[in-house]
């Protein structure tokens, strides 16, 4: 899975660009979603974050971004999977054994409570 972070040159073009992307992705077979969009605080630039569920962003979409003069810049981020080993902490059970008991029952409040 990859995310595409897009910076828009003129924030007033942001809503129309988000709408165009959503329309484009609705027509595709691959699962592509606009995750977030808005403006940055410091420079008030528009941004769009798109999630590409396939292994890699389609080269045609990268070409589309490069050709669009309203897009100031973009980057592609590979979202790590839990199975990559980098996020092994997420694989641990939600309830950790404590010396006075095991959650989620009431024994987590400690002895004598």
MDTraj code that builds the backbone (N, CA, C; nanometers):
import mdtraj as md
import numpy as np

residues = "UNK UNK UNK UNK UNK UNK UNK UNK UNK UNK UNK UNK UNK UNK UNK UNK UNK UNK UNK UNK UNK UNK UNK UNK UNK UNK UNK UNK UNK UNK UNK UNK UNK UNK UNK UNK UNK UNK UNK UNK UNK UNK UNK UNK UNK UNK UNK UNK UNK UNK UNK UNK UNK UNK UNK UNK UNK UNK UNK UNK UNK UNK UNK UNK UNK UNK UNK UNK UNK UNK UNK UNK UNK UNK UNK UNK UNK UNK UNK UNK UNK UNK UNK UNK UNK UNK UNK UNK UNK UNK UNK UNK UNK UNK UNK UNK UNK UNK UNK UNK UNK UNK UNK UNK UNK UNK UNK UNK UNK UNK UNK UNK UNK".split()
xyz = np.array([
    [0.0844, -0.1167, 0.0000],
    [0.0000, 0.0000, 0.0000],
    [0.0896, 0.1239, 0.0000],
    [0.0500, 0.2222, -0.0792],
    [0.1262, 0.3462, -0.0861],
    [0.0333, 0.4661, -0.0700],
    [0.0874, 0.5707, -0.0073],
    [0.0172, 0.6987, 0.0030],
    [0.0891, 0.7988, -0.0855],
    [0.0121, 0.8840, -0.1483],
    [0.0678, 0.9915, -0.2299],
    [0.0315, 1.1226, -0.1612],
    [0.1335, 1.1999, -0.1258],
    [0.1153, 1.3299, -0.0621],
    [0.1386, 1.4373, -0.1687],
    [0.0360, 1.5164, -0.1959],
    [0.0390, 1.6126, -0.3053],
    [0.0290, 1.7539, -0.2479],
    [0.1138, 1.8439, -0.2967],
    [0.1096, 1.9851, -0.2600],
    [0.0564, 2.0637, -0.3797],
    [-0.0474, 2.1440, -0.3562],
    [-0.1121, 2.2211, -0.4620],
    [-0.0542, 2.3635, -0.4632],
    [-0.0228, 2.4137, -0.5813],
    [0.0348, 2.5482, -0.5942],
    [-0.0584, 2.6566, -0.5422],
    [-0.1855, 2.6489, -0.5766],
    [-0.2831, 2.7510, -0.5382],
    [-0.3968, 2.6826, -0.4641],
    [-0.4110, 2.7133, -0.3351],
    [-0.5099, 2.6439, -0.2536],
    [-0.6527, 2.6649, -0.3014],
    [-0.6788, 2.7702, -0.3783],
    [-0.8133, 2.7921, -0.4283],
    [-0.8539, 2.6877, -0.5331],
    [-0.7574, 2.6119, -0.5829],
    [-0.7846, 2.5023, -0.6772],
    [-0.8086, 2.3693, -0.6050],
    [-0.7935, 2.3699, -0.4735],
    [-0.7940, 2.2462, -0.3958],
    [-0.9242, 2.1676, -0.4076],
    [-1.0367, 2.2295, -0.3801],
    [-1.1642, 2.1564, -0.3807],
    [-1.1968, 2.0985, -0.5174],
    [-1.1713, 2.1736, -0.6216],
    [-1.2009, 2.1210, -0.7553],
    [-1.1082, 2.0046, -0.7898],
    [-0.9821, 2.0116, -0.7433],
    [-0.8891, 1.9023, -0.7702],
    [-0.9270, 1.7763, -0.6921],
    [-0.9690, 1.7933, -0.5663],
    [-1.0145, 1.6785, -0.4861],
    [-1.1343, 1.6131, -0.5540],
    [-1.2299, 1.6941, -0.5987],
    [-1.3469, 1.6408, -0.6686],
    [-1.3100, 1.5662, -0.7954],
    [-1.2146, 1.6198, -0.8698],
    [-1.1706, 1.5533, -0.9934],
    [-1.1027, 1.4203, -0.9633],
    [-1.0191, 1.4184, -0.8576],
    [-0.9541, 1.2918, -0.8202],
    [-1.0576, 1.1887, -0.7757],
    [-1.1530, 1.2291, -0.6930],
    [-1.2551, 1.1349, -0.6455],
    [-1.3360, 1.0778, -0.7615],
    [-1.3679, 1.1623, -0.8580],
    [-1.4413, 1.1169, -0.9767],
    [-1.3564, 1.0187, -1.0583],
    [-1.2291, 1.0513, -1.0743],
    [-1.1372, 0.9652, -1.1489],
    [-1.1238, 0.8289, -1.0809],
    [-1.1094, 0.8288, -0.9486],
    [-1.0879, 0.7032, -0.8768],
    [-1.2137, 0.6174, -0.8712],
    [-1.3303, 0.6790, -0.8738],
    [-1.4556, 0.6035, -0.8734],
    [-1.4692, 0.5193, -0.9993],
    [-1.4079, 0.5639, -1.1075],
    [-1.4165, 0.4940, -1.2353],
    [-1.3095, 0.3851, -1.2499],
    [-1.2147, 0.3786, -1.1571],
    [-1.1058, 0.2811, -1.1681],
    [-1.1408, 0.1504, -1.0984],
    [-1.0770, 0.0436, -1.1441],
    [-1.0960, -0.0861, -1.0800],
    [-1.0119, -0.0983, -0.9530],
    [-0.8943, -0.0358, -0.9524],
    [-0.8100, -0.0404, -0.8338],
    [-0.8726, 0.0437, -0.7232],
    [-0.8445, 0.0041, -0.5990],
    [-0.8980, 0.0806, -0.4871],
    [-0.8048, 0.1962, -0.4535],
    [-0.8528, 0.3162, -0.4805],
    [-0.7787, 0.4390, -0.4546],
    [-0.8736, 0.5327, -0.3807],
    [-0.8248, 0.5923, -0.2712],
    [-0.9105, 0.6737, -0.1864],
    [-0.8405, 0.8045, -0.1517],
    [-0.9150, 0.9136, -0.1532],
    [-0.8633, 1.0403, -0.1011],
    [-0.8788, 1.0323, 0.0507],
    [-0.7644, 1.0216, 0.1221],
    [-0.7671, 1.0078, 0.2673],
    [-0.7901, 1.1396, 0.3385],
    [-0.7252, 1.2451, 0.2908],
    [-0.7311, 1.3732, 0.3598],
    [-0.6965, 1.4843, 0.2623],
    [-0.7425, 1.6031, 0.2931],
    [-0.7049, 1.7202, 0.2151],
    [-0.7311, 1.8440, 0.2997],
    [-0.6602, 1.9508, 0.2683],
    [-0.6753, 2.0747, 0.3441],
    [-0.5636, 2.1713, 0.3069],
    [-0.5340, 2.2637, 0.3991],
    [-0.4264, 2.3597, 0.3754],
    [-0.3263, 2.3537, 0.4897],
    [-0.2016, 2.3817, 0.4572],
    [-0.0965, 2.3850, 0.5584],
    [-0.1058, 2.5161, 0.6365],
    [-0.0523, 2.5162, 0.7566],
    [-0.0602, 2.6354, 0.8409],
    [0.0369, 2.7448, 0.7978],
    [0.1619, 2.7086, 0.7802],
    [0.2661, 2.8087, 0.7594],
    [0.2539, 2.8794, 0.6245],
    [0.2468, 2.8048, 0.5182],
    [0.2445, 2.8649, 0.3852],
    [0.1066, 2.8615, 0.3201],
    [0.0087, 2.8053, 0.3903],
    [-0.1277, 2.7943, 0.3394],
    [-0.1340, 2.7312, 0.2015],
    [-0.0540, 2.6275, 0.1834],
    [-0.0585, 2.5518, 0.0583],
    [-0.1614, 2.4416, 0.0723],
    [-0.2269, 2.4113, -0.0374],
    [-0.3206, 2.3010, -0.0372],
    [-0.2474, 2.1680, -0.0416],
    [-0.3045, 2.0684, 0.0253],
    [-0.2472, 1.9345, 0.0196],
    [-0.3583, 1.8315, 0.0039],
    [-0.3225, 1.7202, -0.0563],
    [-0.4130, 1.6066, -0.0728],
    [-0.3323, 1.4813, -0.0408],
    [-0.3927, 1.3910, 0.0362],
    [-0.3297, 1.2618, 0.0647],
    [-0.4187, 1.1545, 0.0043],
    [-0.3587, 1.0745, -0.0833],
    [-0.4312, 0.9689, -0.1538],
    [-0.3713, 0.8346, -0.1152],
    [-0.4581, 0.7373, -0.0864],
    [-0.4107, 0.6028, -0.0535],
    [-0.4343, 0.5112, -0.1726],
    [-0.3272, 0.4466, -0.2139],
    [-0.3296, 0.3543, -0.3265],
    [-0.3176, 0.2145, -0.2683],
    [-0.4237, 0.1341, -0.2772],
    [-0.4265, 0.0040, -0.2102],
    [-0.3394, -0.0998, -0.2802],
    [-0.3047, -0.0776, -0.4044],
    [-0.2178, -0.1706, -0.4768],
    [-0.0762, -0.1607, -0.4211],
    [0.0105, -0.2498, -0.4639],
    [0.1489, -0.2476, -0.4167],
    [0.2201, -0.1181, -0.4531],
    [0.1922, -0.0668, -0.5716],
    [0.2583, 0.0552, -0.6173],
    [0.1588, 0.1457, -0.6889],
    [0.1847, 0.2754, -0.6788],
    [0.1037, 0.3735, -0.7509],
    [0.1228, 0.3509, -0.9006],
    [0.0151, 0.3600, -0.9737],
    [0.0218, 0.3390, -1.1184],
    [0.1133, 0.4430, -1.1832],
    [0.2035, 0.3987, -1.2703],
    [0.2921, 0.4938, -1.3401],
    [0.2156, 0.6014, -1.4166],
    [0.0980, 0.5679, -1.4691],
    [0.0181, 0.6677, -1.5422],
    [-0.0280, 0.7800, -1.4487],
    [-0.0557, 0.7465, -1.3217],
    [-0.0967, 0.8496, -1.2264],
    [0.0214, 0.9404, -1.1913],
    [0.1399, 0.8831, -1.1776],
    [0.2606, 0.9636, -1.1530],
    [0.2849, 1.0585, -1.2703],
    [0.2665, 1.0087, -1.3918],
    [0.2796, 1.0942, -1.5104],
    [0.1773, 1.2074, -1.5080],
    [0.0552, 1.1748, -1.4655],
    [-0.0510, 1.2754, -1.4555],
    [-0.0113, 1.3855, -1.3564],
    [0.0443, 1.3474, -1.2429],
    [0.0864, 1.4456, -1.1426],
    [0.2003, 1.5334, -1.1954],
    [0.2963, 1.4706, -1.2632],
    [0.4085, 1.5464, -1.3202],
    [0.3635, 1.6462, -1.4263],
    [0.2614, 1.6124, -1.5010],
    [0.2149, 1.6979, -1.6098],
    [0.1245, 1.8125, -1.5629],
    [0.0701, 1.8021, -1.4416],
    [-0.0244, 1.9014, -1.3914],
    [0.0508, 2.0208, -1.3317],
    [0.0363, 2.1379, -1.3924],
    [0.1055, 2.2587, -1.3464],
    [0.0527, 2.3124, -1.2144],
    [-0.0662, 2.2717, -1.1732],
    [-0.1230, 2.3162, -1.0453],
    [-0.0621, 2.2404, -0.9267],
    [0.0075, 2.1316, -0.9550],
    [0.0698, 2.0519, -0.8486],
    [0.2134, 2.0992, -0.8320],
    [0.2418, 2.1566, -0.7137],
    [0.3756, 2.2084, -0.6861],
    [0.4746, 2.0948, -0.6636],
    [0.4295, 1.9906, -0.5943],
    [0.5182, 1.8788, -0.5637],
    [0.4357, 1.7623, -0.5114],
    [0.4965, 1.6464, -0.5058],
    [0.4317, 1.5298, -0.4469],
    [0.5382, 1.4310, -0.4042],
    [0.5006, 1.3442, -0.3122],
    [0.5899, 1.2351, -0.2738],
    [0.5057, 1.1099, -0.2547],
    [0.5716, 0.9971, -0.2694],
    [0.5051, 0.8684, -0.2560],
    [0.5657, 0.7977, -0.1353],
    [0.4801, 0.7532, -0.0458],
    [0.5217, 0.6917, 0.0797],
    [0.4676, 0.5499, 0.0849],
    [0.5548, 0.4536, 0.1048],
    [0.5122, 0.3148, 0.1206],
    [0.4734, 0.2921, 0.2662],
    [0.3495, 0.2533, 0.2884],
    [0.2990, 0.2304, 0.4233],
    [0.3496, 0.0940, 0.4699],
    [0.4246, 0.0901, 0.5814],
    [0.4766, -0.0385, 0.6287],
    [0.3640, -0.1284, 0.6772],
    [0.3802, -0.2567, 0.6526],
    [0.2832, -0.3553, 0.6987],
    [0.3272, -0.4082, 0.8340],
    [0.2334, -0.4563, 0.9111],
    [0.2661, -0.5153, 1.0411],
    [0.3605, -0.6333, 1.0215],
    [0.3471, -0.7052, 0.9130],
    [0.4300, -0.8225, 0.8874],
    [0.5735, -0.7862, 0.8496],
    [0.6019, -0.6554, 0.8281],
    [0.7371, -0.6135, 0.7940],
    [0.8330, -0.6246, 0.9118],
    [0.7808, -0.6473, 1.0342],
    [0.8656, -0.6584, 1.1512],
    [0.8965, -0.5254, 1.2155],
    [0.8804, -0.4154, 1.1440],
    [0.9070, -0.2830, 1.1991],
    [0.8009, -0.2437, 1.3004],
    [0.6823, -0.2951, 1.2849],
    [0.5726, -0.2601, 1.3733],
    [0.5331, -0.3785, 1.4610],
    [0.6310, -0.4546, 1.5037],
    [0.6041, -0.5752, 1.5816],
    [0.5289, -0.5443, 1.7105],
    [0.5442, -0.4243, 1.7638],
    [0.4737, -0.3881, 1.8868],
    [0.3224, -0.3944, 1.8674],
    [0.2767, -0.3707, 1.7459],
    [0.1334, -0.3768, 1.7176],
    [0.0798, -0.5192, 1.7194],
    [0.1684, -0.6163, 1.7086],
    [0.1272, -0.7552, 1.7078],
    [0.1090, -0.8101, 1.8478],
    [0.1535, -0.7374, 1.9512],
    [0.1413, -0.7846, 2.0874],
    [-0.0044, -0.7808, 2.1294],
    [-0.0432, -0.8694, 2.2225],
    [-0.1823, -0.8683, 2.2683],
    [-0.2167, -0.7364, 2.3363],
    [-0.3433, -0.7003, 2.3276],
    [-0.3875, -0.5731, 2.3843],
    [-0.3806, -0.5731, 2.5363],
    [-0.3963, -0.6877, 2.6002],
    [-0.3940, -0.6965, 2.7463],
    [-0.2596, -0.7533, 2.7901],
    [-0.1909, -0.6801, 2.8724],
    [-0.0589, -0.7219, 2.9190],
    [-0.0730, -0.7792, 3.0582],
    [-0.0076, -0.8922, 3.0838],
    [-0.0143, -0.9560, 3.2153],
    [0.0584, -0.8689, 3.3164],
    [-0.0114, -0.8344, 3.4245],
    [0.0457, -0.7586, 3.5342],
    [0.0692, -0.8542, 3.6502],
    [0.1508, -0.8156, 3.7451],
    [0.1790, -0.9067, 3.8552],
    [0.0578, -0.9317, 3.9422],
    [-0.0427, -0.8408, 3.9399],
    [-0.1602, -0.8614, 4.0222],
    [-0.2805, -0.9133, 3.9451],
    [-0.2655, -0.9380, 3.8149],
    [-0.3771, -0.9945, 3.7393],
    [-0.3642, -0.9662, 3.5917],
    [-0.4669, -1.0008, 3.5212],
    [-0.4694, -0.9828, 3.3769],
    [-0.5899, -0.8995, 3.3387],
    [-0.5672, -0.8010, 3.2541],
    [-0.6776, -0.7205, 3.2034],
    [-0.7573, -0.8049, 3.1078],
    [-0.8773, -0.7789, 3.0699],
    [-0.9604, -0.6630, 3.0980],
    [-1.0509, -0.6791, 3.2195],
    [-1.0327, -0.7816, 3.3020],
    [-1.1198, -0.7912, 3.4192],
    [-1.0801, -0.6857, 3.5235],
    [-1.1447, -0.6844, 3.6382],
    [-1.1214, -0.5794, 3.7377],
    [-0.9907, -0.5948, 3.8146],
    [-0.9131, -0.6983, 3.7860],
    [-0.7903, -0.7180, 3.8608],
    [-0.6822, -0.6162, 3.8259],
    [-0.7023, -0.5332, 3.7213],
    [-0.6005, -0.4350, 3.6832],
    [-0.5919, -0.3171, 3.7790],
    [-0.6875, -0.3054, 3.8719],
    [-0.6839, -0.1921, 3.9635],
    [-0.5804, -0.2124, 4.0731],
    [-0.5249, -0.3297, 4.0837],
    [-0.4168, -0.3532, 4.1800],
    [-0.4655, -0.4214, 4.3059],
    [-0.3715, -0.4718, 4.3820],
    [-0.4082, -0.5429, 4.5039],
    [-0.4692, -0.4468, 4.6056],
    [-0.5688, -0.4977, 4.6757],
    [-0.6310, -0.4206, 4.7825],
    [-0.7302, -0.3157, 4.7338],
    [-0.7596, -0.3089, 4.6054],
    [-0.8501, -0.2052, 4.5543],
    [-0.9923, -0.2507, 4.5600],
])
top = md.Topology()
chain = top.add_chain()
for i, resn in enumerate(residues, 1):
    res = top.add_residue(resn, chain, resSeq=i)
    for name in ("N", "CA", "C"):
        top.add_atom(name, md.element.get_by_symbol(name[0]), res)
traj = md.Trajectory(xyz[None], top)
